[in-house]
């Protein structure tokens, strides 16, 4: 290990935190921190900066990925899941050239995360609220959490009101959520209606309609009353780990179709639901 003596104290303490100093220097720095308030404060800021940088990088790795990209990765090159047809794959030579770029990008991210840790630590110490800069959750995050739990339940626990009570499901959910709807018949897409639940997401009541396919995969249609004046937009695809979501705004309400990320027909399912619900 190289000696850090003669370098700035923050550099020496940073090397100490990374375990890159000799045993003699480690003891020297520990003694300095024990007797010097400024050194101790600097060390705490460096620790906070490292923790924040690691957390930010971890959140970056778990950011929602476009559903189309995930499907392309899972299905391999040359497949377009939306069109469900084979297209010409890129030449192998072009594919190989992507690896150096991907590697360089990964290294750059790691270097940026490490080098900015100290600066972030100083900023976070001066302004404590900045330590809570995690992205605000949306109702879709809550829906993903619910779906991850309920989709694994057995038949008797999958829904709150079974499909046999569909005559009252529409009136019950419409009055609870404030959104009038028609129960979509998705049998043509190989889905059987299992029943419904009433959830709370984003602080609002949410209707959840549950369906299953022949393989036992669970799909859900969720919707809540939108904010007045919310513009209607195009459908948005996102993914949370193994869960795929396609959401949109229509008629003063927000909708989302949820299913397995490996399903290649979720977009077509969302198109059907948007015109029939």
C-alpha positions as CSV (number, residue, x, y, z in Angstrom):
1,X,0.0,0.0,0.0
2,X,1.2,3.5,-0.9
3,X,1.8,6.0,1.9
4,X,-0.7,8.9,2.0
5,X,1.4,11.1,4.3
6,X,1.7,14.6,3.0
7,X,-1.6,14.5,1.2
8,X,-4.8,16.4,2.2
9,X,-6.5,15.1,5.3
10,X,-9.7,14.3,3.4
11,X,-7.7,12.2,0.9
12,X,-6.0,10.3,3.7
13,X,-9.3,9.7,5.5
14,X,-10.9,8.5,2.3
15,X,-8.1,6.0,1.7
16,X,-8.5,4.9,5.3
17,X,-12.2,4.2,4.8
18,X,-11.4,2.2,1.7
19,X,-8.8,0.2,3.6
20,X,-6.0,1.4,1.4
21,X,-3.6,2.6,4.1
22,X,-0.9,0.7,6.0
23,X,-1.4,-0.6,9.6
24,X,0.8,2.2,10.9
25,X,-1.1,4.9,9.1
26,X,-4.4,3.4,10.1
27,X,-3.5,3.7,13.8
28,X,-2.1,7.2,13.3
29,X,-5.4,8.3,11.6
30,X,-7.5,6.7,14.3
31,X,-5.6,8.5,17.0
32,X,-6.0,11.8,15.1
33,X,-9.7,11.3,14.8
34,X,-10.0,10.4,18.5
35,X,-8.4,13.7,19.6
36,X,-9.3,16.1,16.8
37,X,-12.9,17.3,16.5
38,X,-12.5,18.6,12.9
39,X,-10.9,15.3,11.8
40,X,-13.7,13.4,13.4
41,X,-16.3,15.6,11.7
42,X,-14.6,15.2,8.3
43,X,-14.6,11.4,8.7
44,X,-18.3,11.4,9.5
45,X,-19.0,13.5,6.4
46,X,-17.0,11.1,4.2
47,X,-18.9,8.1,5.6
48,X,-22.2,9.9,4.9
49,X,-21.1,10.7,1.4
50,X,-20.0,7.1,0.7
51,X,-23.3,5.8,2.0
52,X,-25.3,8.2,0.0
53,X,-23.3,7.5,-3.2
54,X,-23.7,3.8,-2.8
55,X,-27.5,4.2,-2.2
56,X,-27.8,6.4,-5.2
57,X,-26.0,3.9,-7.4
58,X,-28.1,1.1,-6.1
59,X,-31.3,3.0,-6.9
60,X,-29.9,3.7,-10.4
61,X,-29.5,0.0,-10.9
62,X,-33.1,-0.6,-9.9
63,X,-34.7,2.2,-11.9
64,X,-37.6,1.0,-14.0
65,X,-36.4,-0.4,-17.4
66,X,-38.4,0.0,-20.6
67,X,-40.5,-3.1,-21.0
68,X,-39.6,-3.4,-24.7
69,X,-35.9,-3.6,-23.7
70,X,-36.5,-6.3,-21.1
71,X,-38.4,-8.4,-23.6
72,X,-35.7,-8.0,-26.2
73,X,-33.1,-9.2,-23.7
74,X,-35.2,-12.2,-22.6
75,X,-36.2,-13.2,-26.1
76,X,-32.8,-12.7,-27.7
77,X,-31.7,-10.8,-30.8
78,X,-33.9,-10.6,-33.9
79,X,-37.3,-10.7,-32.2
80,X,-39.7,-7.8,-32.1
81,X,-42.2,-8.7,-29.3
82,X,-44.8,-6.1,-30.4
83,X,-45.0,-7.2,-34.0
84,X,-44.4,-10.9,-33.0
85,X,-42.2,-11.5,-36.1
86,X,-38.6,-12.2,-36.8
87,X,-36.5,-9.3,-38.0
88,X,-32.9,-9.2,-39.2
89,X,-30.4,-9.3,-36.4
90,X,-27.5,-6.9,-36.4
91,X,-24.2,-8.2,-37.7
92,X,-22.2,-10.0,-35.1
93,X,-19.3,-7.6,-35.5
94,X,-21.4,-4.6,-34.6
95,X,-22.6,-6.5,-31.5
96,X,-19.1,-7.2,-30.4
97,X,-18.1,-3.6,-30.6
98,X,-20.8,-2.7,-28.0
99,X,-19.0,-4.6,-25.2
100,X,-16.1,-2.1,-24.8
101,X,-18.6,0.7,-24.7
102,X,-20.7,-1.0,-22.0
103,X,-17.6,-1.8,-20.0
104,X,-16.3,1.8,-20.3
105,X,-19.7,3.1,-19.2
106,X,-19.8,0.8,-16.2
107,X,-16.3,1.9,-15.1
108,X,-17.2,5.5,-15.6
109,X,-20.3,5.1,-13.3
110,X,-18.2,3.5,-10.6
111,X,-15.5,6.2,-10.8
112,X,-18.1,9.0,-10.7
113,X,-19.8,7.4,-7.7
114,X,-16.5,7.1,-5.8
115,X,-15.1,10.5,-6.6
116,X,-18.3,12.4,-5.8
117,X,-18.8,10.7,-2.5
118,X,-16.9,13.2,-0.5
119,X,-18.5,16.2,-2.1
120,X,-22.0,14.7,-1.5
121,X,-21.0,14.0,2.1
122,X,-20.2,17.7,2.6
123,X,-23.4,18.9,1.0
124,X,-25.5,16.4,3.0
125,X,-23.9,17.6,6.2
126,X,-24.7,21.2,5.4
127,X,-28.3,20.4,4.4
128,X,-29.6,17.3,6.2
129,X,-32.8,16.9,4.1
130,X,-30.7,16.2,1.0
131,X,-30.0,12.7,2.5
132,X,-33.6,11.9,1.7
133,X,-33.4,12.5,-2.1
134,X,-34.9,9.1,-3.0
135,X,-37.3,9.4,-5.8
136,X,-40.9,9.9,-4.7
137,X,-43.1,6.8,-4.9
138,X,-46.1,6.7,-7.2
139,X,-49.3,4.7,-7.2
140,X,-47.7,2.4,-9.7
141,X,-45.0,1.4,-7.2
142,X,-47.7,0.5,-4.7
143,X,-49.6,-1.5,-7.3
144,X,-46.4,-3.4,-8.1
145,X,-45.9,-4.3,-4.5
146,X,-49.5,-5.5,-4.2
147,X,-49.3,-7.5,-7.3
148,X,-46.1,-9.2,-6.2
149,X,-47.9,-10.4,-3.1
150,X,-51.4,-11.3,-4.4
151,X,-50.3,-13.0,-7.6
152,X,-48.6,-15.7,-5.4
153,X,-51.8,-16.4,-3.4
154,X,-53.8,-19.6,-3.8
155,X,-57.2,-19.4,-5.5
156,X,-59.2,-18.8,-2.4
157,X,-57.0,-15.9,-1.3
158,X,-56.2,-14.4,-4.7
159,X,-59.2,-12.0,-4.7
160,X,-61.5,-10.2,-2.2
161,X,-64.7,-10.8,-4.2
162,X,-64.7,-13.9,-6.5
163,X,-65.8,-13.8,-10.1
164,X,-69.1,-15.4,-9.1
165,X,-70.1,-12.0,-7.6
166,X,-69.4,-10.1,-10.8
167,X,-73.0,-8.7,-10.7
168,X,-72.0,-6.5,-7.7
169,X,-68.3,-6.0,-8.5
170,X,-68.9,-3.2,-10.9
171,X,-71.2,-1.2,-8.6
172,X,-69.1,-1.9,-5.6
173,X,-65.8,-0.7,-7.1
174,X,-67.4,2.2,-9.1
175,X,-68.8,3.6,-5.9
176,X,-65.7,3.0,-3.9
177,X,-63.2,4.4,-6.5
178,X,-65.4,7.0,-8.2
179,X,-64.8,5.6,-11.7
180,X,-67.5,4.0,-13.8
181,X,-66.4,1.0,-15.8
182,X,-67.4,-2.2,-17.6
183,X,-65.9,-5.5,-16.7
184,X,-63.6,-6.4,-19.6
185,X,-64.1,-9.9,-21.1
186,X,-60.6,-11.1,-22.0
187,X,-61.5,-14.7,-22.7
188,X,-60.4,-14.1,-26.4
189,X,-57.0,-13.4,-25.1
190,X,-56.9,-16.6,-23.0
191,X,-57.6,-14.9,-19.7
192,X,-60.2,-15.9,-17.1
193,X,-61.7,-13.4,-14.7
194,X,-61.0,-14.5,-11.1
195,X,-62.5,-11.6,-9.1
196,X,-61.6,-8.2,-7.7
197,X,-60.0,-6.3,-4.8
198,X,-60.1,-2.8,-3.4
199,X,-56.7,-1.4,-2.7
200,X,-55.1,1.9,-1.5
201,X,-52.3,3.3,-3.7
202,X,-50.9,6.8,-3.6
203,X,-53.3,7.5,-0.8
204,X,-56.4,6.8,-3.0
205,X,-58.8,3.9,-3.4
206,X,-57.9,1.7,-6.3
207,X,-59.9,-1.0,-8.1
208,X,-58.1,-4.2,-9.0
209,X,-59.5,-6.8,-11.4
210,X,-57.6,-10.1,-11.5
211,X,-57.3,-12.5,-14.4
212,X,-55.4,-15.8,-15.0
213,X,-54.2,-17.5,-18.1
214,X,-53.9,-21.2,-18.8
215,X,-50.4,-21.3,-17.3
216,X,-51.5,-19.8,-14.0
217,X,-49.9,-16.4,-14.6
218,X,-51.8,-13.6,-12.9
219,X,-52.7,-10.4,-14.7
220,X,-54.4,-7.4,-13.2
221,X,-56.2,-4.2,-14.3
222,X,-56.0,-1.4,-11.8
223,X,-57.5,2.1,-11.9
224,X,-58.2,5.1,-9.8
225,X,-59.8,8.5,-10.1
226,X,-57.4,11.0,-11.7
227,X,-56.7,14.6,-10.8
228,X,-59.0,17.1,-12.4
229,X,-57.4,18.5,-15.6
230,X,-54.9,15.7,-16.0
231,X,-54.2,15.4,-19.7
232,X,-54.8,12.1,-21.5
233,X,-51.5,10.7,-22.7
234,X,-50.1,7.8,-24.6
235,X,-49.5,4.4,-22.9
236,X,-46.3,4.2,-20.9
237,X,-44.4,0.9,-20.4
238,X,-42.2,0.2,-17.4
239,X,-41.0,-2.7,-15.4
240,X,-40.3,-3.4,-11.7
241,X,-38.1,-6.5,-11.5
242,X,-40.3,-9.4,-12.7
243,X,-43.5,-7.3,-13.1
244,X,-44.4,-5.4,-16.3
245,X,-46.8,-2.4,-16.3
246,X,-48.5,-0.5,-19.0
247,X,-50.3,2.7,-17.8
248,X,-52.4,5.4,-19.3
249,X,-54.8,8.2,-18.6
250,X,-58.4,8.3,-20.0
251,X,-61.7,9.9,-19.1
252,X,-60.5,11.4,-15.8
253,X,-59.0,8.1,-14.5
254,X,-55.6,6.5,-14.4
255,X,-55.3,2.9,-15.5
256,X,-52.5,0.2,-15.5
257,X,-52.3,-3.3,-16.8
258,X,-49.9,-5.5,-14.8
259,X,-48.4,-8.9,-15.7
260,X,-45.3,-11.0,-15.9
261,X,-42.4,-9.1,-17.6
262,X,-41.7,-12.1,-19.8
263,X,-45.2,-11.8,-21.5
264,X,-44.8,-10.5,-25.0
265,X,-48.5,-9.6,-25.5
266,X,-49.0,-7.2,-22.6
267,X,-49.2,-4.2,-25.0
268,X,-52.0,-5.9,-27.0
269,X,-53.8,-6.7,-23.8
270,X,-53.6,-3.1,-22.7
271,X,-55.0,-1.9,-26.0
272,X,-57.9,-4.3,-25.6
273,X,-58.6,-3.1,-22.0
274,X,-58.4,0.6,-22.9
275,X,-61.2,0.2,-25.4
276,X,-63.5,-2.1,-23.4
277,X,-63.3,-1.1,-19.8
